[in-house]
Amino acid sequence: MAAPVVHRARLSRREALLFEAGIKLGGIFHQYLGIPVSRRTARDLARAIEDAVSLQPYVEAIDVRIDPTRGGRTGVGRFAYRYLTPEMLHVRVRLRDGPTEVVARLEHRSDLRYPLMSVDRATPGARRGGAGPSAAGRGGRRAGRSGRRTSRSAG
């Protein structure tokens, strides 16, 4: 039985994993910014993010670190709390499809004053021929929970 086609474009495994890495990091960035966080809750929040992302296809490992000391407080008195900001967040994700691996990260770059998503490593992937199965349908991918989670949030 042929694997289902996911991408309409002819993508190599490498290209498909690079796309997936961007989706995962972008999702983390846009979904979790603004959530209340403290020294006491940072580690649990990092683990919750890791658990959620590790359920997604191709994720072999994810490391989320949150440094709640980097954000400013909002409000006064009982209304004062910190919320997750780009400066607090550091994420590294490793994706695999068969022999092809991509490692990407999200981290705030103070020199750019910007939360940059970048690729650390991408192994070469052979280009597919024809309109055959996409990277998502190939055997050897690891869907579901990762066996490895390495949360190291400050707190």
One Martini backbone bead per residue (centre of mass of N, CA, C, O) as a GRO file, in nm:
protein
  155
    1MET     BB    1   0.095   0.037   0.024
    2ALA     BB    2   0.071   0.359  -0.024
    3ALA     BB    3   0.167   0.648   0.075
    4PRO     BB    4   0.069   0.941   0.162
    5VAL     BB    5   0.023   1.255   0.038
    6VAL     BB    6   0.122   1.578   0.156
    7HIS     BB    7   0.292   1.711  -0.059
    8ARG     BB    8   0.275   1.865  -0.369
    9ALA     BB    9   0.553   1.891  -0.364
   10ARG     BB   10   0.879   1.801  -0.441
   11LEU     BB   11   1.021   1.650  -0.165
   12SER     BB   12   1.246   1.602   0.046
   13ARG     BB   13   1.307   1.501   0.351
   14ARG     BB   14   1.462   1.753   0.430
   15GLU     BB   15   1.253   1.964   0.341
   16ALA     BB   16   1.021   1.856   0.517
   17LEU     BB   17   1.170   1.892   0.791
   18LEU     BB   18   1.217   2.194   0.772
   19PHE     BB   19   0.922   2.266   0.767
   20GLU     BB   20   0.842   2.128   1.036
   21ALA     BB   21   1.027   2.294   1.218
   22GLY     BB   22   0.891   2.567   1.164
   23ILE     BB   23   0.612   2.489   1.268
   24LYS     BB   24   0.691   2.415   1.559
   25LEU     BB   25   0.830   2.682   1.643
   26GLY     BB   26   0.598   2.872   1.564
   27GLY     BB   27   0.388   2.747   1.751
   28ILE     BB   28   0.526   2.804   2.015
   29PHE     BB   29   0.554   3.108   1.990
   30HIS     BB   30   0.236   3.175   1.929
   31GLN     BB   31   0.102   3.006   2.171
   32TYR     BB   32   0.281   3.089   2.455
   33LEU     BB   33   0.286   3.372   2.451
   34GLY     BB   34   0.170   3.526   2.762
   35ILE     BB   35   0.204   3.325   2.967
   36PRO     BB   36   0.213   3.264   3.277
   37VAL     BB   37   0.523   3.305   3.480
   38SER     BB   38   0.758   3.139   3.700
   39ARG     BB   39   0.986   2.991   3.884
   40ARG     BB   40   0.779   2.763   3.970
   41THR     BB   41   0.651   2.712   3.652
   42ALA     BB   42   0.866   2.680   3.423
   43ARG     BB   43   0.919   2.373   3.415
   44ASP     BB   44   0.626   2.284   3.358
   45LEU     BB   45   0.592   2.442   3.098
   46ALA     BB   46   0.821   2.310   2.942
   47ARG     BB   47   0.704   2.021   2.962
   48ALA     BB   48   0.436   2.079   2.819
   49ILE     BB   49   0.560   2.157   2.551
   50GLU     BB   50   0.714   1.896   2.503
   51ASP     BB   51   0.473   1.704   2.512
   52ALA     BB   52   0.317   1.829   2.276
   53VAL     BB   53   0.540   1.816   2.051
   54SER     BB   54   0.607   1.503   2.079
   55LEU     BB   55   0.333   1.416   1.925
   56GLN     BB   56   0.456   1.488   1.669
   57PRO     BB   57   0.577   1.443   1.382
   58TYR     BB   58   0.933   1.348   1.385
   59VAL     BB   59   0.986   1.370   1.683
   60GLU     BB   60   1.272   1.294   1.883
   61ALA     BB   61   1.346   1.584   2.017
   62ILE     BB   62   1.311   1.809   2.310
   63ASP     BB   63   1.413   2.147   2.423
   64VAL     BB   64   1.301   2.341   2.700
   65ARG     BB   65   1.371   2.681   2.796
   66ILE     BB   66   1.305   2.886   3.092
   67ASP     BB   67   1.368   3.238   3.183
   68PRO     BB   68   1.200   3.427   3.420
   69THR     BB   69   1.421   3.661   3.473
   70ARG     BB   70   1.390   3.814   3.179
   71GLY     BB   71   1.124   3.926   3.267
   72GLY     BB   72   0.878   4.144   3.319
   73ARG     BB   73   0.660   4.303   3.501
   74THR     BB   74   0.310   4.317   3.557
   75GLY     BB   75   0.186   4.524   3.747
   76VAL     BB   76   0.049   4.541   4.090
   77GLY     BB   77   0.097   4.345   4.329
   78ARG     BB   78  -0.139   4.102   4.283
   79PHE     BB   79  -0.098   4.189   3.957
   80ALA     BB   80   0.190   4.076   3.961
   81TYR     BB   81   0.346   3.937   3.667
   82ARG     BB   82   0.470   3.706   3.454
   83TYR     BB   83   0.540   3.661   3.105
   84LEU     BB   84   0.596   3.511   2.824
   85THR     BB   85   0.894   3.573   2.646
   86PRO     BB   86   1.133   3.562   2.408
   87GLU     BB   87   1.378   3.592   2.613
   88MET     BB   88   1.303   3.311   2.775
   89LEU     BB   89   1.323   3.137   2.511
   90HIS     BB   90   1.444   2.790   2.452
   91VAL     BB   91   1.464   2.588   2.153
   92ARG     BB   92   1.509   2.233   2.074
   93VAL     BB   93   1.483   2.036   1.769
   94ARG     BB   94   1.443   1.686   1.664
   95LEU     BB   95   1.426   1.542   1.343
   96ARG     BB   96   1.290   1.235   1.179
   97ASP     BB   97   1.344   1.056   0.852
   98GLY     BB   98   1.497   0.814   0.884
   99PRO     BB   99   1.815   0.928   0.785
  100THR     BB  100   1.684   1.204   0.835
  101GLU     BB  101   1.805   1.518   0.984
  102VAL     BB  102   1.680   1.782   1.208
  103VAL     BB  103   1.809   2.088   1.358
  104ALA     BB  104   1.639   2.325   1.568
  105ARG     BB  105   1.585   2.678   1.669
  106LEU     BB  106   1.479   2.890   1.949
  107GLU     BB  107   1.605   3.230   1.995
  108HIS     BB  108   1.717   3.500   2.152
  109ARG     BB  109   1.873   3.777   1.984
  110SER     BB  110   2.036   4.046   2.102
  111ASP     BB  111   2.183   4.147   1.840
  112LEU     BB  112   1.880   4.156   1.692
  113ARG     BB  113   1.626   4.178   1.862
  114TYR     BB  114   1.536   3.855   1.815
  115PRO     BB  115   1.335   3.571   1.750
  116LEU     BB  116   1.516   3.305   1.633
  117MET     BB  117   1.488   3.081   1.364
  118SER     BB  118   1.700   2.787   1.326
  119VAL     BB  119   1.946   2.591   1.164
  120ASP     BB  120   2.186   2.357   1.266
  121ARG     BB  121   2.087   2.081   1.111
  122ALA     BB  122   2.112   1.898   0.783
  123THR     BB  123   2.074   1.628   0.630
  124PRO     BB  124   2.094   1.470   0.360
  125GLY     BB  125   1.855   1.432   0.089
  126ALA     BB  126   1.691   1.253  -0.122
  127ARG     BB  127   1.539   1.291  -0.408
  128ARG     BB  128   1.246   1.261  -0.534
  129GLY     BB  129   1.052   1.080  -0.752
  130GLY     BB  130   0.793   1.206  -0.844
  131ALA     BB  131   0.458   1.151  -0.678
  132GLY     BB  132   0.514   1.021  -0.432
  133PRO     BB  133   0.574   0.990  -0.128
  134SER     BB  134   0.592   1.156   0.140
  135ALA     BB  135   0.753   1.207   0.430
  136ALA     BB  136   0.507   1.126   0.617
  137GLY     BB  137   0.478   0.814   0.482
  138ARG     BB  138   0.730   0.700   0.572
  139GLY     BB  139   0.925   0.486   0.681
  140GLY     BB  140   1.085   0.555   1.005
  141ARG     BB  141   0.911   0.724   1.146
  142ARG     BB  142   0.838   0.922   1.449
  143ALA     BB  143   0.557   0.899   1.597
  144GLY     BB  144   0.485   1.068   1.860
  145ARG     BB  145   0.635   1.010   2.133
  146SER     BB  146   0.910   1.078   2.284
  147GLY     BB  147   1.189   0.940   2.457
  148ARG     BB  148   1.289   1.254   2.471
  149ARG     BB  149   1.338   1.481   2.747
  150THR     BB  150   1.500   1.819   2.824
  151SER     BB  151   1.437   1.994   3.083
  152ARG     BB  152   1.597   2.339   3.172
  153SER     BB  153   1.461   2.527   3.370
  154ALA     BB  154   1.434   2.782   3.547
  155GLY     BB  155   1.365   2.761   3.922
   0.00000   0.00000   0.00000
